[in-house]
Amino acid sequence: MKKRTITLIAALFTIVLVKSQVAVGKQSVSNSSVSMEFADTENRGMILPYVEDKSGITENGTIIFDTTDNKVKYLKNNVWFDLSVDTTGAADLAIQTSKTENTSAKTVIGSNGASDTTNGILVLSDTNKAMVLPKVASPQLNIINPAAGMMVYDTTSRQLAVYNGTVWSFWKP
């Protein structure tokens, strides 16, 4: 059973590295300008990595859930910007506290594939494609048990929604 699981994981990573577009929860990507696209038929979001020490992160565009202050943040020009706004965020770190990080774990999606040297767990390497977030109508009402660091596109208010473990924050360009 363990060998079969390892083989399945290896095959999945091989498929992801070879394919330049990935559909999650659906059969195919619906737009050629997309590296990664989520199905919009379920009330689920994408959970960002929980980061306890962001001092070594230098890649502009990185998005994390910062456990030092329980906020969703992104990096731009070496400055972290807060997407959570609210200061009452909370996260249960018990799921990762006893684990050992595999510092070489990385999945690259896009045309640069395995040659991409960007640090990160999930790297979208295309320079002409984007990621489409999971689409949820009114996530504050329809996602029953959101996790800290969750991010979705709210199709009702047509804006980015991030959850800090306590409340949702909404961003409209």
trRosetta pair geometry for C-beta under 8 A, 3 or more apart (Angstrom, degrees):
i j d omega theta_ij theta_ji phi_ij phi_ji
1 4 5.7 -55 -148 35 29 112
1 5 6.5 31 153 -20 63 105
2 5 5.7 -54 -151 34 31 113
2 6 6.5 30 153 -17 65 105
3 6 5.8 -54 -149 37 32 111
3 7 6.3 34 152 -20 65 107
4 7 5.6 -54 -147 37 31 114
4 8 6.3 34 153 -21 65 106
5 8 5.7 -53 -147 35 30 112
5 9 6.4 29 155 -17 64 105
6 9 5.8 -54 -147 37 31 110
6 10 6.3 32 153 -19 65 107
7 10 5.7 -55 -147 37 30 112
7 11 6.3 30 154 -20 64 107
8 11 5.7 -54 -147 36 30 111
8 12 6.4 33 153 -22 63 105
9 12 5.6 -53 -149 33 32 114
9 13 6.5 27 155 -14 65 105
10 13 6.0 -57 -149 39 30 107
10 14 6.3 33 152 -21 64 107
11 14 5.6 -54 -147 36 32 114
11 15 6.4 33 154 -20 65 104
12 15 5.8 -55 -151 34 30 111
12 16 6.4 28 153 -17 64 107
13 16 5.6 -53 -145 38 34 112
13 17 6.2 33 156 -19 66 106
13 107 6.1 -122 -132 -107 87 100
14 17 5.9 -56 -146 37 29 109
14 18 6.3 22 157 -16 64 111
15 18 6.0 -62 -146 39 28 106
15 19 5.9 8 165 -4 67 116
16 19 6.4 -64 -133 46 24 98
16 22 6.2 14 -129 -88 83 135
16 107 5.4 -11 121 -166 146 115
16 108 7.8 138 132 67 97 42
16 109 6.0 -67 -180 -87 91 88
17 107 7.3 -120 -65 -153 79 70
17 108 6.2 54 -118 63 77 85
17 113 5.4 79 -177 -154 78 95
17 114 5.7 33 -162 -54 125 92
18 113 7.4 37 -95 -120 27 128
19 22 6.3 112 104 -74 120 75
19 109 7.5 -20 92 -142 78 85
20 35 7.1 -84 162 -131 67 75
20 109 7.1 113 -159 174 35 68
20 110 5.6 45 -150 -145 78 27
20 111 5.2 26 -124 -67 128 63
20 113 7.9 -72 -90 -62 79 91
20 126 6.8 90 -175 -70 102 120
20 129 7.8 130 156 6 99 162
21 29 4.4 -85 163 3 127 152
21 32 7.9 -87 -75 -137 151 44
21 34 6.3 76 -140 96 111 75
21 35 6.1 -138 -113 -147 61 32
21 36 7.4 -174 -159 -71 56 38
21 37 7.6 5 -177 5 98 101
21 109 7.6 76 -115 175 17 109
21 129 7.4 -123 -94 -165 90 158
22 29 7.2 75 69 -57 19 116
22 35 7.0 12 24 151 85 62
22 36 4.9 -4 64 -112 99 77
22 37 7.5 172 91 27 55 62
22 109 5.2 -73 -6 -136 124 140
23 26 4.7 -87 168 76 119 86
23 27 6.4 2 100 90 154 22
23 28 5.2 -178 -26 -159 155 10
23 29 4.9 -150 -67 -56 97 62
23 36 8.0 174 -82 -155 26 49
23 37 5.5 -20 -113 69 68 93
23 38 8.0 147 -165 -98 55 21
23 39 7.6 69 174 -55 92 78
24 36 6.9 26 -13 -175 110 91
24 37 7.1 -174 23 91 77 42
24 38 4.8 -28 70 -108 106 68
24 39 6.7 -117 99 -5 60 79
25 38 5.8 35 35 -165 120 69
25 39 3.3 -106 110 9 108 119
25 41 7.4 -162 146 44 117 95
25 42 6.5 -110 -169 22 146 125
25 44 7.7 167 -79 58 159 133
26 37 7.3 -48 51 110 128 99
26 38 7.6 118 3 172 109 29
26 39 4.0 148 -42 -83 101 96
26 41 7.7 123 -79 8 104 114
29 32 7.7 116 114 -86 116 31
29 34 5.0 -165 -169 82 124 117
29 36 8.0 -110 -99 -131 122 15
29 37 4.7 125 -126 22 83 130
30 34 7.5 35 56 24 58 146
30 37 6.6 -146 22 146 79 167
31 34 4.5 84 76 -10 97 113
31 37 7.1 131 35 -75 93 147
31 132 7.4 100 38 -39 128 140
32 129 8.0 -102 144 -106 50 108
33 128 7.1 -92 -138 145 78 76
33 129 5.5 179 179 -121 46 67
33 130 6.5 15 142 20 90 88
34 37 4.7 34 154 -52 146 112
34 129 5.8 89 -174 -169 4 102
34 130 6.2 -47 -114 68 58 65
34 131 7.1 87 -159 -117 82 24
34 132 5.4 -26 -130 -13 129 109
35 109 5.3 121 168 119 107 111
35 110 5.3 -23 -132 -81 126 94
35 124 4.4 120 101 -156 157 113
35 125 7.9 151 -134 41 147 49
35 126 4.9 -170 -80 21 119 127
35 129 4.2 122 -46 117 83 123
35 130 6.6 -160 11 84 92 11
35 131 5.8 -46 62 -74 98 69
36 109 5.7 72 -60 103 107 161
36 124 6.0 -106 -2 -99 115 123
36 131 4.5 -4 61 -123 99 91
36 132 7.2 -157 98 33 57 65
37 131 7.5 -172 -72 -160 47 53
37 132 4.4 21 -118 48 79 117
38 44 7.9 -131 177 87 133 98
38 46 6.9 -134 -58 -56 152 109
38 132 6.6 -144 23 100 73 84
38 133 6.6 -23 25 163 126 29
38 134 4.0 -60 105 -84 152 70
38 135 7.3 171 86 1 101 69
39 42 6.2 49 100 14 112 96
39 134 7.5 6 66 -128 50 86
40 134 6.9 156 -100 -167 61 57
40 135 3.6 -3 -124 56 113 114
40 136 7.7 -150 -152 -60 75 43
40 155 7.3 83 -166 -53 126 142
42 134 7.9 -54 75 -161 80 121
43 136 5.3 87 -134 -134 64 114
43 139 7.3 155 -160 -123 91 67
43 142 4.4 -130 -128 143 138 101
43 143 5.1 -164 160 -84 100 61
43 144 7.4 89 110 -11 131 78
44 134 5.8 -94 92 -166 69 160
44 136 7.4 -176 43 -76 27 124
44 143 7.1 119 -102 -119 27 104
45 133 7.9 -4 -149 177 77 102
45 134 5.2 -163 -122 61 40 135
45 136 6.6 -58 -72 -14 85 142
45 139 6.7 51 -63 -140 123 138
45 143 6.2 -2 -18 -109 108 153
45 146 6.6 28 22 -132 134 99
45 147 7.9 -155 69 41 111 84
45 150 4.0 79 93 -175 142 105
45 151 5.9 156 178 62 115 31
45 152 4.1 -92 -112 -53 102 105
45 163 7.3 126 65 9 168 121
46 133 6.3 -116 10 -146 126 81
46 134 5.6 162 -28 -2 87 109
46 150 6.9 136 69 -153 38 60
46 151 5.3 -35 67 62 92 86
46 152 7.1 148 15 -75 76 62
47 65 7.8 -38 -179 -18 73 139
47 147 5.3 -7 -106 82 122 129
47 149 5.2 64 -164 100 72 104
47 150 5.5 -35 -93 -90 65 66
47 151 7.9 151 -98 14 19 76
48 63 5.7 -100 -125 126 132 92
48 64 5.7 159 155 -148 122 26
48 65 4.6 139 84 -26 109 91
48 72 6.3 116 25 -128 153 97
48 149 4.1 -124 50 180 88 105
48 150 7.6 -153 1 -75 81 16
48 151 6.1 61 -40 -11 105 117
49 64 5.6 -48 72 -129 87 82
49 65 6.8 -167 88 27 37 84
49 121 5.7 136 -71 12 139 144
49 149 7.5 -136 59 -173 17 150
50 64 7.8 103 -132 -177 13 89
50 65 5.1 -37 -101 78 56 110
50 67 5.4 48 -175 -50 94 118
50 91 6.3 166 -121 159 125 153
50 93 6.7 176 159 -112 150 84
50 96 6.1 -178 69 16 132 156
50 148 7.5 60 -95 98 107 109
50 149 6.2 -116 -75 -40 73 157
51 54 5.1 72 134 -75 134 86
51 57 7.2 -7 -156 -34 156 143
51 64 4.4 -14 5 -174 130 139
51 65 6.8 149 16 70 77 52
51 66 5.8 -34 70 -105 97 53
51 67 6.6 -171 76 4 40 89
52 67 5.0 -29 -96 55 64 125
52 68 7.1 110 -159 -52 48 80
52 93 7.6 71 -80 -134 115 140
53 56 7.1 46 122 7 97 95
54 57 4.9 -49 -168 23 75 122
54 64 6.4 175 -102 66 120 162
54 66 6.0 -40 -32 -113 136 103
54 68 7.8 -102 3 2 103 125
54 73 7.8 -21 -101 77 168 137
54 80 6.9 63 122 -81 154 142
57 62 5.5 -139 176 101 122 168
57 64 7.2 -79 -104 -32 175 145
57 75 6.3 -157 128 -48 110 155
57 119 7.5 -148 -124 99 62 126
58 75 7.7 -169 -161 161 17 155
58 78 7.1 -7 -144 -102 73 85
58 119 7.7 67 43 42 83 129
59 62 4.9 101 80 -46 91 110
59 75 6.8 102 84 79 50 137
59 118 5.8 75 -113 -161 147 99
59 119 6.1 -165 -28 56 126 85
59 120 6.6 -60 40 -53 158 112
60 75 5.7 -130 -121 114 40 91
60 76 5.7 64 -149 -122 96 42
60 77 6.5 43 -107 -44 122 38
60 78 7.8 -56 -78 -40 89 50
61 74 7.0 -25 -156 -173 25 107
61 75 6.8 -35 29 71 24 82
61 76 7.4 72 -58 -87 45 71
62 74 6.6 165 85 -152 47 61
62 75 4.5 19 50 25 94 118
62 120 6.9 -156 -113 -99 101 114
63 72 7.1 8 -176 -178 93 92
63 73 7.3 178 -148 92 54 41
63 74 4.6 -22 -97 -97 76 90
63 75 7.9 -140 -67 10 38 74
63 83 7.9 4 -143 0 103 147
63 151 7.4 9 150 -43 142 163
64 72 7.4 179 93 -149 40 53
64 73 5.8 -15 62 61 83 85
64 74 7.8 151 17 -90 65 42
64 149 7.7 -48 167 -133 44 117
65 70 7.6 -3 176 -149 92 45
65 71 7.5 -180 -154 93 58 27
65 72 5.6 -33 -101 -95 68 66
65 73 7.9 132 -114 17 21 75
65 91 6.7 117 148 -78 130 153
65 148 5.9 119 -167 137 147 89
65 149 3.0 -64 -58 -95 145 113
65 164 7.8 161 -142 -131 100 59
66 69 5.9 12 109 44 112 80
66 70 7.3 -101 88 -41 67 10
66 71 5.3 -8 52 61 104 76
66 72 7.7 166 11 -101 80 14
66 73 5.1 21 -17 9 121 125
66 80 7.3 60 -57 -175 149 148
67 70 6.4 27 -140 -77 41 59
67 91 5.8 -95 -117 59 92 136
67 93 6.1 69 -148 -81 148 124
69 87 7.6 -55 177 -143 102 75
69 89 7.2 74 137 54 59 122
70 84 7.5 176 123 176 64 174
70 88 7.9 -59 96 123 135 24
70 89 3.0 -175 131 102 108 108
70 90 5.6 1 -141 -67 155 22
70 91 5.6 -177 -120 -6 97 96
70 148 6.6 -68 -154 -155 92 136
70 164 5.6 93 146 173 86 99
70 165 5.6 -72 -169 31 117 135
70 166 7.8 60 144 -5 134 107
71 82 5.2 -34 166 -139 143 95
71 83 7.3 145 169 50 90 60
71 84 3.9 -136 -144 22 81 138
71 89 5.7 178 -69 7 53 157
71 164 5.7 -15 -112 -127 46 124
72 82 7.6 100 75 -165 55 54
72 83 4.4 -55 99 68 100 108
72 84 4.9 130 29 -55 78 93
72 149 6.1 141 -90 -124 95 53
72 151 6.8 134 -145 -73 151 105
72 162 4.2 -110 43 175 160 141
72 163 7.7 84 -35 57 132 33
72 164 6.1 -121 -12 -88 88 81
72 169 7.5 -156 42 45 118 124
73 80 4.6 11 174 -176 136 104
73 81 6.3 152 -157 73 78 41
73 82 5.7 -37 -100 -99 87 45
73 83 6.3 180 -95 8 29 87
73 84 7.7 -48 -56 -6 66 99
74 80 7.4 153 77 -152 27 61
74 81 5.5 -21 62 58 78 97
74 83 6.4 58 -6 -35 96 121
75 78 7.1 8 -173 -107 101 20
75 79 7.3 149 -152 71 60 33
75 80 5.7 -34 -94 -96 69 64
75 81 7.7 169 -93 14 19 79
76 79 6.1 -33 73 62 69 84
76 81 6.0 8 21 -10 111 122
82 85 6.5 136 130 -64 110 39
83 160 7.6 -63 -165 124 126 129
83 162 4.9 66 126 21 114 160
83 169 6.3 161 147 89 64 134
83 171 6.4 -57 -152 -40 94 141
84 89 5.8 -19 -178 -57 153 135
84 162 6.0 -99 -88 106 63 121
84 164 4.0 71 -142 -72 129 132
84 169 5.1 162 -155 -4 33 145
85 169 4.6 145 24 -123 109 136
86 89 6.5 125 98 -46 94 81
86 164 5.9 -166 70 38 104 145
86 166 6.6 -130 122 81 138 113
86 167 4.7 61 8 58 172 125
86 169 6.2 -155 0 -66 95 108
88 164 7.6 115 77 98 56 125
88 166 4.6 -97 110 95 95 168
88 167 6.7 63 66 -1 108 109
89 148 6.4 102 -175 -137 100 114
89 164 3.2 -82 -104 151 115 111
89 165 4.6 88 -171 43 74 104
89 166 5.3 -141 -107 11 35 105
89 167 7.8 -98 -83 33 66 74
90 148 6.5 -128 92 -79 45 135
90 164 7.7 85 18 131 45 78
90 165 4.0 -148 66 130 53 129
90 166 5.4 84 13 -52 93 98
91 147 8.0 58 -130 175 89 77
91 148 3.7 -114 -94 64 93 162
91 149 7.0 42 -103 -19 133 102
91 165 4.7 -113 -64 -86 64 146
92 95 6.5 73 112 -7 94 96
92 148 7.7 157 14 10 62 125
93 96 5.8 -70 -170 52 70 93
93 97 5.3 86 132 -53 92 99
94 97 5.7 -41 -128 13 32 119
94 98 7.8 14 -174 -5 58 98
95 99 7.9 2 141 -15 52 126
96 99 5.1 -66 -156 32 54 121
101 105 7.8 -121 179 19 71 120
102 105 4.2 80 95 -31 108 110
105 121 6.3 7 111 -131 97 79
106 119 8.0 -107 -101 -151 131 41
106 120 6.6 93 -131 82 100 55
106 121 6.4 -136 -110 -139 54 27
106 122 7.9 177 -158 -73 56 26
106 123 6.6 7 -172 -1 102 112
107 121 7.1 12 24 153 84 57
107 122 5.3 -9 66 -111 99 66
107 123 7.2 177 89 26 49 70
108 112 6.7 -88 170 89 133 87
108 113 5.6 121 103 -160 124 27
108 114 6.4 172 46 -79 137 34
108 116 4.8 156 -134 44 145 129
108 118 7.9 124 -108 51 109 100
108 123 4.8 -20 -110 70 74 104
108 125 5.3 23 -171 -24 104 127
109 122 7.3 6 1 -173 107 86
109 123 7.3 174 26 87 65 52
109 124 5.3 -24 70 -111 98 65
109 125 6.9 171 77 14 41 83
109 126 7.8 -45 117 -12 73 98
110 113 6.9 -146 81 -51 58 48
110 116 7.3 62 69 -48 113 146
110 123 7.7 -86 20 120 121 78
110 124 5.6 104 -42 -175 126 53
110 125 3.5 -168 70 59 134 78
110 126 3.8 -145 -141 -35 117 75
110 129 6.8 -174 -118 54 102 125
111 125 6.6 -133 52 102 55 102
111 126 5.5 84 9 -99 93 80
112 115 5.6 -111 176 71 77 91
112 116 4.2 87 119 -64 122 100
112 125 3.7 -111 44 152 113 137
112 126 7.4 -165 -1 -70 91 39
113 116 6.7 166 77 -7 24 97
113 125 6.9 -123 -20 55 25 152
116 123 5.7 -171 122 118 143 142
116 125 4.3 -111 -80 -107 150 138
118 123 4.8 143 82 -136 119 141
118 125 7.0 -178 19 -100 129 90
120 123 4.5 124 70 -69 125 91
124 129 7.3 -120 170 95 113 97
124 130 7.8 61 140 -153 151 27
124 131 5.6 -132 -61 -51 164 109
126 129 3.8 14 105 35 149 105
132 135 7.7 -24 158 -41 101 100
132 153 7.7 -54 -179 -5 70 144
133 151 6.1 -93 -139 128 131 94
133 152 5.7 157 150 -148 118 33
133 153 4.4 133 77 -25 115 96
133 160 7.4 98 16 -122 165 82
134 152 4.9 -55 81 -123 91 89
134 153 7.0 179 85 22 40 79
135 152 7.0 135 -113 -178 15 94
135 153 5.0 -32 -104 72 67 103
135 155 5.0 57 -180 -53 102 115
136 139 4.4 73 101 -81 131 89
136 142 5.9 -168 178 81 106 125
136 143 6.2 14 -177 -49 159 104
136 152 4.6 -5 20 167 115 149
136 153 7.3 137 25 69 66 50
136 154 6.5 -38 79 -106 75 52
136 155 6.7 -176 81 4 21 95
136 161 7.6 -84 65 50 109 137
137 142 6.1 70 78 -8 72 156
137 154 7.2 76 -139 -165 25 64
137 155 4.8 -53 -83 62 68 103
137 156 4.7 87 -158 -43 75 100
138 141 4.2 2 133 32 117 113
138 142 5.5 105 86 -7 80 106
138 154 6.5 64 -79 -153 27 105
138 156 4.6 16 -47 9 79 151
138 157 7.5 95 -87 -14 65 95
139 142 6.0 -77 -122 55 30 89
139 143 4.8 7 -167 -3 80 116
139 146 7.1 70 162 -79 106 136
139 150 7.9 -171 174 125 142 124
139 152 5.0 137 -77 62 147 141
139 154 5.7 -102 -2 -94 98 92
139 161 5.0 168 35 103 136 156
139 163 7.6 -118 131 -52 130 116
139 168 6.4 151 90 -116 106 147
140 143 7.6 -12 -75 37 14 92
140 161 7.4 -130 -37 -159 86 142
140 168 4.6 -111 -80 11 104 149
143 146 4.6 62 121 -67 126 96
143 150 7.2 171 155 145 162 158
143 152 7.4 177 -48 -12 142 154
143 163 7.9 -109 87 -50 145 151
146 150 4.7 -113 -169 28 101 156
146 163 4.5 -84 144 -175 139 176
146 168 7.7 64 54 -75 171 97
147 150 5.3 118 62 -49 68 108
147 163 7.2 114 78 93 35 129
147 165 7.6 -13 171 -99 42 70
148 163 6.6 -129 -121 117 33 88
148 164 6.1 7 -142 169 85 31
148 165 3.1 3 -92 -71 109 97
149 162 7.9 -33 -153 -168 27 93
149 163 7.2 -29 39 78 18 78
149 164 7.7 60 -55 -121 42 37
149 165 7.5 27 -15 -51 65 89
150 162 7.1 160 86 -155 53 50
150 163 4.2 9 54 39 99 117
151 160 7.1 -17 -164 -170 95 95
151 161 7.2 157 -152 86 48 55
151 162 5.1 -10 -102 -104 80 79
151 163 7.6 -145 -65 16 41 75
152 160 8.0 154 86 -157 39 52
152 161 5.2 -16 66 63 83 103
153 159 7.6 -173 -156 100 64 20
153 160 6.3 -43 -107 -101 63 51
153 161 7.2 143 -123 16 13 86
154 157 4.8 8 115 45 127 92
154 158 6.9 -80 93 -23 78 13
154 159 5.4 -6 51 60 109 67
154 160 7.5 92 10 173 89 2
154 161 4.5 82 -39 -29 109 124
154 170 6.5 -30 12 -125 147 111
155 158 6.8 24 -156 -80 31 58
157 170 6.3 -9 101 -161 148 145
157 172 7.4 -98 144 -74 99 119
158 172 7.1 62 100 -121 76 106
159 170 4.9 69 105 -179 132 97
159 171 5.7 179 176 78 106 39
159 172 4.0 -63 -106 -78 124 80
159 173 8.0 -175 -124 -1 83 62
160 170 6.9 150 81 -158 54 51
160 171 4.2 -16 62 60 107 100
160 172 7.6 -172 23 -71 75 38
161 168 5.3 -10 -170 -169 104 115
161 169 7.2 157 -153 78 53 43
161 170 5.3 -17 -99 -101 75 75
161 171 7.8 -171 -73 20 32 73
162 168 7.1 146 76 -155 35 63
162 169 5.2 -17 61 58 89 94
162 171 7.5 26 0 -4 104 112
163 167 7.4 -157 -142 106 66 25
163 168 5.3 -34 -93 -96 76 69
163 169 7.9 176 -85 16 28 70
164 167 6.4 1 42 55 100 63
164 169 6.9 46 -22 -9 109 110
